[in-house]
Amino acid sequence: MCKCRNVSLRTSRHSPKMKRRALPPVKEEPPTKSCDLAIYAMVTTTAVLSYVNSLNGDFVHDDIPAIVTNGDVTGTNSLKQLFLDDFWGTPMADVNSHKSYRPLTTLSFRLNHALSGLRPWWWHASNVALHAACCALVARACVTIARLKRPFAALASLLFAVHPVHTEAVAGVVGRADVLACIFFLSSLLVYHRPTSNKRCVWLSIMLGALSMLAKETGVTILLLNLVFDFYRCWPFVRRSLCSLKIEKKCTGLSVRTIKVLVSLCLLICLRLALLQGTWPTFSPQDNPAAFHPSFFVRLMTFCYLAAFNWWLLLCPWSLSHDWQMGSVPLIASGWDPRNLLTCAAFGALLLLCYRCIADLEVQRHTPAVIGLLLLVIPFVPASNLLVTVGFVIAERVLYIPSVGSVIITAYGVQLMWYSKPGTKALLVIGLAVLAASGVARTHRRNADWRDRAALLRADLVTLPQNAKLHYNFGNFLRESEQQDSAIKHYKEALRLWPSYASAHNNIGTLVSGLDNAEHHFLQAIKFNKHHVNAHYNLGKLYKKSGRVQQAVTMLEKCIWLQPKFVQAHVELLSLKPEEDKRSILTKLLELEPRNWEHYVLYGDWFRTKGFPAPASKYYLEALRMNFRHRYVEKLVRSDLISLRSTALMYRSLGQKSRILQLITRWHTWRRGWPSAGAHVYLRDWRLKMELEGRSQVYSRAVSPIKSTKCFDHTQLSADGNLQEKPHPVQEPLVQTSKSVTPNKSDKSDCGKKCTTKKRVSLSSQIKMTHNKSETDDKKKCDLHRKDKTVKNNDVPIAGPLSDHILLKTF
């Protein structure tokens, strides 16, 4: 019998049987400004040191079309045109547009070009600075939004700073779109979930989300993420309101914010769809093979595996490549494919995380896991091929924002192990040190691969030797490096891996010997891609070389039909068309490239062959003026010499020797550097001499007038009936004549030509002299002007070089 059975036990009011209160997610530390600044300084310094060796890199891969040859970046196009073009400089309304609208990123490129030109060091330095700023925002978000303790928030931001998967976004200049989008993405997150939020914070967060979308399309997902995380934080109040059927104040605020965000999200999506101009971007099976497979299950299994593989790249970024297309990831055509195990493991882990987050809705003790999961999944959905088709298989740059969620989940797991298992602290420290050091080393090594085009292609061919596009691009590099035999080998390897590769057929056709062999490859390229513009162009040039003119014209016209702005095809067609059709081609060339001096020289040559020296000199002079305007542009060809020689020869044929001397003088001063004091003195002296010579001629004619013994050559001043169309953009000189007048007999004999009508020209319009007051009172006229006073008012000066002043322009 127990002796203690009459003993009564007292239970406290806080009995274990009572319901426990919800624990705070993290014990808040007193905020110290110096501690936060130390974290930001450490993170940004680590980010800069990790990418410091990328500063000496060149423009590679997509940097060439998006920056170097993009008129929106280099300033060739207007600022207004920048907002009408896509990321690659093609108008959004064009059917060939990629439909990627990122004007904010393009504006940053244009600012870079205005400040530093095309010097790559400054472009890479800007990318590294933006990445460092993004790392500081990650540290801030980990503390204030994810509620991680400060040491583990610093750990998460450090892992983000040195993550090797970011090399494409930071070391590649075009990757700035993802970095800029991430900056506005995190800024919107921080503003929306501020502890003291108000109406202005919501609208500011929406505006930052719109800016993120203008940097890259995936940035718009921040609005959805803010809404979901806001719902998670307010769930206890929502649940209480649903149970009591009474709307609380917190729920009212949530409803208002939800309406604002959803309406803004719908408007932004509608605006983005309107920018598509009614057409979706067109992709080919080479860009995304799985998207074009006829079987739905093959597409589904492949896309799910690609999502799992992207997560694996975040966990183990060892196999990295700038291009994952064309055979890099074979399709999953069977359910027994072992790669499905990785898919099942990834989605199983994802389901466990989702279950943990849903179970935590009431107590909210695992906020870092929730925000980490949201950052990992939601920004990646637009690039997963599950909603819309994208133009790539795997792109490491799109993992820049999802990697924030990955490092938050990793840091939170370390935090839980640190406090739950104190005995493993030493192992955790060693493991984290190895992880950070390996990340720095892999990032540093990958930056070296991005230093130039050759190094990048060679490194990625080692990683993905089965990628046909890498072999094709490396063949292009070898062809440009005059290594023709090696280029042919890589083109053939690309065709072995992808037999229907039209571009490889086209490029190998430009290198092989023998017209029949080249023609075969061009025809194969057209067979596999009937819209291949370069194949039609190259085949047309081949037919032209072999003398098959009609077939060449057909191919070049088909090329122009496929791409109306193909300037080279118009130039090749110019030498094959008859004379009566050449003028329309020349006019089209001037419309396509109004700032190309070569087109004006071609137009001048056409006028010269037709026997019109005055219009020809007009176009030659315009070509020379264009060279004068671009004196600081480096040219491989001395285009100014070509234009100068053509203009001087035409002036010599017109007898304009003074203009030749003046033209050569101006070209010489322009070559020496402008402005030049000696050039001013020389030209002023030349102008004075010419003016005095003109006055002496006026005085001599006034004292002893002499009749003109030679009339103008009519063939030099008239144009054919078929040349009435106004050329573009330089106006062709027009010659207007007075009514027919019967000439004197002496004039007929002196001219030596039997002219029934004489075209009378006002000689006073050829050279304009400056007279003194006393000279204007002299009423004497030369005989030629005295002959017919009734016709004088109808005389019209000749436009063109004959009516210009002796000096082109004084300074």
Secondary structure, 3 states (H helix, E strand, C coil): CCCCCCCCCCCCCCCCCCCCCCCCCCCCCCCCHHHHHHHHHHHHHHHHHHCHHHCCCCCCCCHHHHHHCCHHHHCCCCHHHHCCECCCCCECCCCCCCCCCCHHHHHHHHHHHHHHCCCHHHHHHHHHHHHHHHHHHHHHHHHHCCCCCHHHHHHHHHHHHCCHHHHHHHHCHHHHHHHHHHHHHHHHHHHHCCCCCCHHHHHHHHHHHHHHHHHCHHHHHHHHHHHHHHHHHCHHHHHHHHHHCCCCHHHHHHHHHHHHHHHHHHHHHHHHHHCCCCCCCCCCCCCCHHHHCCCHHHHHHHHHHHHHHHHHHHHCCCCCCCCCCCCCCCCCCCCCCCHHHHHHHHHHHHHHHHHHHHHCCCCCCCHHHHHHHHHHHHHHHHHCCCCCCCCCCCCHHHHCCHHHHHHHHHHHHHHHHHHHCHHHHHHHHHHHHHHHHHHHHHHHHHHHHCCCHHHHHHHHHHHCCCCHHHHHHHHHHHHHCCCHHHHHHHHHHHHHHCCCCHHHHHHHHCCCCCHHHHHHHHHHHHHHCCCCHHHHHHHHHHHHHCCCHHHHHHHHHHHHHHCCCCHHHHHHHHCCCCHHHHHHHHHHHHHHCCCCHHHHHHHHHHHHHHCCHHHHHHHHHHHHHHHHHCCCCCCCCCHHHHHHHHHHHHHHHHCCHHHHHHHHHHHHHHHHCCCCHHHHHHHHHHHHHHHHHHHHHHHHHHHCCCCCCCCCCHHHHCCCHHHCCCCCCCCCCCCCCCCCCCCCHHHHHHHCCCCCCCCCCCHHHCCCCCCCHHHHCCCCCCHHHHCCCCCHHHCCCCCCHHHCCCCCCCC
